[in-house]
């Protein structure tokens, strides 16, 4: 039994907020009503995470060190697009690890000195108490960082894809305001938003989704108003899903490994390798 444990435990419980305090915290947008969002320490740790654009720049620095150049965005489009996405994802994971380390440091600092007394120090009891009181913040950190990871994924994929298309001299505009509503919140349009509005058959609507399941049936409805290309990592494309996509005139672009790794995929022209995307889009850019 530790003489000073009660005092230390009370201090740790107050600083961490306790389960009751966590459950009663004001819910933040985008989180489930029943989620525990943690104390201000979680806010402080997550605030150290870089924004999307900074993480993308870290990713591009990484692939540049591996030999990537703007010319390779034209000659090896799909390979380097996927490599860029992976590099950005790795940069984000590193930032998450650093943020978690920061949270641990904050929790240790908040806990203060361990129990001191005349009896023998019980390390097991001390650590168990610390982890029990810190656990809600760890759970909150993982939940909130996971939610942020999902929301960032689509934005990262779209921004990377847009940059690669610009290296291929393919203009792609992002609809905003009333135009975005008219175009059903589509991500990008080639060659321009105005062309898509005035003559839908002369424009391509691009949807950048890391996973096809996110929105592809909505895209089928959108396809009735104009041509739609879905640019995705393709890991969740199935035979049944592809059949429905093909019947609905939705064209899906995936990494070559996905396209060539399945006999049904190889034979279906509705599923195309990412390398084909710049060439297919050039037909909709008058100057090219």
Secondary structure, 3 states (H helix, E strand, C coil): CCCCHHHHHHHHHHHHCHHHHHHHCCCCCCCCCCCCCCCHHHHHHHCCCCCHHHHHHHHHHHHHHCCCCCCHHHHCHHHHHHHHHHHHHHHHHHHHHHHHHHHHHHHHHHHCCCCCCCCCCCHHHHHHHHHHHHHHHHHHHHHHHHHHHHHHHHHHHHHHHHHHHHHCCCCCECCCHHHHHHCCCCCEEECCHHHHHHCHHHCEEEEECCCHHHCHHHHHHHHCCCEEEEECCCCCCCHHHHHHHHHCCCEEEECHHHHHCCHHHHHCCCEEEHHHHHHHHHCCCCCC
